[in-house]
C-alpha cells in the first residue's frame, strides 16, 4: 500500500490496486457483550440505575467508563466471565509508558513529506472533510474484510459485527475513530504510511507542481489515496493502533504534523488490545478542538457519510426521566397549639437522568438504491423535504438508474417554489455522492446547465473517484456523459408536468421557471427540440391564456406556412399594433412576446416542426395572398408619391413601400429584415442607458409602408401631383411619419417637435371648422338678467316743450 493510499484500503479507483493483497489498516475494536437497550427508563441493577451490566451486543473499545461527562453507574459494565474480549479505557486516557517496549523511529519518504505539506496547506479547502475521508477509509477496510472473508471465514472469528464507531473527548480535544475491518501488520504500516510505493502519487505531485508553476489553481483533492493524511488538517498528532488477522501482535503508528519521522511500536497495554481492525486517535490542534464536540461529529457524519454501507455509531449523551421521592417541609397547626409545627412529607418529583451510549447516526440504505416500485410518493416527498430543508411537496420527481458505459443512480425534483434567481451561477441543489459518500453540492454547471439550476436532487456514481475536484469534473468524460443523461431526465420530468391533467401544475411551474427555459433557448442549442414544447406564450386568439407551440401549430390555417409573432412591451400594445390588421382579417393566430426574454428565445429557436418563426413587424412579410397584377398597378400609381415622401424624409427611412399588412391604418414603420425590431431597440436602449452610438450598426433604417386604400394617403397622392412643394402637405408627411413611429413601437427623436406640429394642426382644423361661425357679442349692462322670469314694465317718458327763443 502506498503512502498516498491511506491506512485503510481506500475507495480510490481501483481501491485494491493501491494495496498489496490482503493488507490495509482497519480500526480493530475489542468488543464487549451488552444487552440491547430497552425502550423507556434503564433497568436497575444492584439498586443502581443505569445501563444493564450484562449486555448481549458487541461494543467497541470506545465504550469505556472513563469518558468525559459519564457516570460510572451509567457506563457499560461487564460481569466476570461474560466477556468475549476486554473492556478498554478511552484512548484519551493517560497510559503508563514504563511497560511499553521501545518505539522504532522511521523516516518518511521524501515524497510523503511533500504530500503532507501540500495536504495541510494547499490541497484541502475545507477542513471538515477530514472526517469524510477517514470514515470512507474505515468503510473500505470493512468492505475488504467482507470480501476476503468469503474465501477465508476465519478472518471474522474475532467478531462478525462490522461497523464504525466515533468517540470524542471535547475537554481534551481528542477524536477516536474505530472500525472492525481488515488491519495491518508492522510491515504494512511502514509501507502504507511511510512510503509512496506504486500508487501514482509521485506522478500526482509532479503534475501538481507543474500546474502551480503554470499558475493553474491547485486547490483540489486529487484522485489518489491521500485521505488518511487529511487527519493532519486538524491534528497535531495522530496515533494508529491496528491489528491484522494475519498477525498475533498489535502495532501502534504515531506521527506528528510537522515531523519528518514517525514511530512504530508494539501495543502491550492489555487495556488497549483489540481483536481486529484499526483505531485512529486524533489529537486536535488548539483552533480545531471544536470538532471534538459530539454534536459536531454527528452533524458531519450525517452530512458526508449518511449513506455509508456500514453502520456508524457516535458516542452521545442521552437522558431519561424517572420519578423520585423528595422530602418537603409543610407547616401545620394542631388544635390547642398556639404555634404551627413543621412536618416533613414525602413527595414525588420528575428528574432527568443523564447517561452516555452509542447512537446509530447514519442510514445504510439510501432511498435511491431502492427499487422505484417499492418507494411511495410520500417517501420521495419526505426525502426531498428532509434533504433540502423544504416545507412543500415538489411538483414532480424522477428516480432512475443508468447503466452501460456509465452507471449512476439519481433522484431529481422540481421544487414547488422558486428560491434561486436566474442570475445565480452557483446553487446547492445537486448533491453528488461517490459510492454513497457525499462529495459536494457546490457546482457551477458541471452536472447541470445554468438554466436547469432550479432542479434539485442527488446523484450517486460508482465510476468517479472518491476525492473528486472541480477540475476533474470539468475534464472528466464520465461527467460529460452523466450531464447529458441528467439533462434528458430533467426534461422528461418537466414534460410530465406539462402533460398533466391538472393544467394549474404547469402554470405554477411556468410562473416560477419559465425564464430559465427561455435562457436555455439562448444557451443550449443541442436541446432546442426538448425546450421548445415546454415554452408558453400569449396569442391573438388565446383570450389571455398561455398556449404552447404545439397548440399553435395545431390551430394553424391550412394555407398558413409560418408561425407569426410580434414583440411588444405589454399585452395591450401587442393587441393594438397596426401590424395585426391583415392577419386578424385572415384569422391567422399571432404570438404575443411580451416578456423581455421572449424575442431573443424565439429568435434562437428560428423554427419549430419545420415552421419558421416570422416577425410581423419586419419587412418582406409574405401572407401568401399576393396579386402581382394588382400590386403592379398600385406601385405605378403611387410611385411618384413614394419617391416624394422618401425625398422629403431623407435618411430617416430606407425606402417607401406599398403595404400588404394594413387595412385601417394609413401607414406603418417596419424594421429591416436583419435589424432590431422596435421592441429589441427599446430593450437595448434601456441596457445601454441611452448611449446607442456603439450599437448603431444594428439600428438599420426603417421601411415606411403606406396603405393606398386610406383617405390620408390618397390625399397625399393628390397633393404630390398638384403641388409637391406645398408646406402643409410636407408638414402632413412629417406628422404621419412620426405618428407611425409611435404606433409601430419606436421612439421619436424629438417628441416635443411632434407635439408642437400636432397642436398647430389641431388649431388650424378647429379654426377652419368652428371659427367662421363664431359671432362677437357686445355686452349690454342694462339688459336684464335672463334668470329673472318676472315681466318688466317699460317706463314712459313725456317729451318736454321746447322754448322758441332758445331755438333761435
Secondary structure as UniProt FT lines:
FT   TURN            3..4
FT   HELIX           15..18
FT   TURN            21..22
FT   STRAND          33..34
FT   STRAND          44..45
FT   TURN            46..47
FT   STRAND          48..49
FT   STRAND          57..58
FT   TURN            61..62
FT   TURN            68..69
FT   TURN            72..74
FT   TURN            80..81
FT   TURN            91..92
FT   HELIX           97..99
FT   STRAND          104..107
FT   HELIX           110..118
FT   HELIX           119..123
FT   TURN            127..128
FT   HELIX           129..149
FT   TURN            150..151
FT   HELIX           153..156
FT   TURN            157..158
FT   STRAND          163..169
FT   TURN            170..173
FT   STRAND          174..179
FT   HELIX           186..193
FT   TURN            197..198
FT   HELIX           201..213
FT   TURN            214..215
FT   HELIX           228..233
FT   STRAND          235..243
FT   TURN            245..246
FT   STRAND          250..256
FT   TURN            257..258
FT   STRAND          261..266
FT   HELIX           270..272
FT   STRAND          277..284
FT   HELIX           286..292
FT   HELIX           294..304
FT   TURN            306..307
FT   STRAND          311..332
FT   TURN            335..336
FT   STRAND          341..360
FT   HELIX           367..369
FT   HELIX           372..374
FT   HELIX           377..388
FT   STRAND          396..402
FT   STRAND          408..414
FT   TURN            422..423
FT   STRAND          430..434
FT   TURN            435..436
FT   STRAND          437..440
FT   HELIX           450..452
FT   TURN            453..454
FT   STRAND          455..461
FT   HELIX           470..475
FT   HELIX           477..498
FT   HELIX           503..523
FT   HELIX           525..527
FT   HELIX           528..532
FT   TURN            533..534
FT   STRAND          536..539
FT   TURN            540..541
FT   TURN            543..544
FT   STRAND          547..548
FT   HELIX           549..555
FT   TURN            558..559
FT   STRAND          563..567
FT   HELIX           571..575
FT   HELIX           578..580
FT   HELIX           581..585
FT   TURN            586..587
FT   STRAND          590..593
FT   TURN            596..597
FT   HELIX           598..605
FT   STRAND          607..608
FT   TURN            609..610
FT   STRAND          611..615
FT   TURN            616..617
FT   HELIX           628..649
FT   HELIX           650..652
FT   STRAND          653..658
FT   STRAND          667..671
FT   TURN            673..674
FT   HELIX           678..687
FT   TURN            688..690
FT   HELIX           693..698
FT   STRAND          702..706
FT   TURN            708..709
FT   HELIX           711..722
FT   TURN            724..725
FT   HELIX           727..743
FT   TURN            744..745
FT   HELIX           751..766
FT   HELIX           767..771
FT   TURN            772..773
FT   TURN            781..782
FT   TURN            786..787
FT   HELIX           804..807
//
